[in-house]
């Protein structure tokens, strides 16, 4: 990834005029790290999504079991949200952000919570399985929008 690609994918990572060659060296090293991690992101994200699914599996159980799981599900989704955009998977970030919003605004006792979590996990799995990264895939955009609308509808009920 060159500097222009990095600036496009990660807007806050923009090359600033260097006062010394050392700053350029550090920037180049940071770009190399992002490049390397971008290649590894799908495998890493798949592991995170499976951890998310494992944490969500007991959600169908009794209400007292749900509350401790809520924090773990939110934490994993929040990590996915942050990493997706950095490594070139903005739709992963969008789905994870929608799940984070659901976790923040809906309670663990919301009747639709299990369905909402499972639907977001299924969407993330589909993105990774088909190598969908961004907005070029209309079906993926439709799914992301539908999940966001589902969360908004539950919040407004």
Long-range contacts (C-beta under 8 A, 24 or more apart in sequence): 1-31, 1-34, 1-35, 1-38, 2-31, 3-27, 3-31, 6-31, 6-34, 9-85, 9-86, 9-87, 9-88, 10-34, 10-85, 10-86, 34-86, 34-87, 37-87, 38-87, 38-88, 41-83, 41-84, 41-87, 41-88, 41-89, 42-89, 42-128, 42-131, 44-83, 45-80, 45-83, 45-84, 45-89, 45-92, 45-124, 45-128, 46-125, 46-128, 48-76, 48-79, 48-80, 48-83, 49-80, 49-121, 49-124, 49-125, 49-128, 51-76, 52-76, 52-77, 52-80, 52-121, 52-124, 53-121, 56-114, 56-117, 56-118, 56-121, 59-108, 59-113, 59-114, 59-117, 60-114, 63-108, 63-109, 66-108, 66-109, 66-113, 67-108, 69-108, 70-103, 70-108, 73-99, 73-103, 73-117, 74-100, 74-103, 74-104, 77-103, 77-120, 80-124, 88-133, 88-134, 89-127, 89-133, 89-134, 90-133, 90-134, 90-135, 91-127, 91-132, 91-133, 91-134, 91-135, 91-137, 91-140, 91-141, 91-144, 92-124, 92-127, 92-128, 94-144, 94-148, 95-120, 95-123, 95-124, 95-127, 95-144, 95-147, 96-120, 96-124, 98-144, 98-147, 98-148, 98-151, 99-147, 101-148, 101-151, 101-155, 102-151, 102-154, 105-151, 105-155, 106-151, 106-154, 106-155, 110-154, 112-150, 112-154, 116-147, 116-150, 116-151, 116-154, 119-147, 119-150, 120-147, 123-147
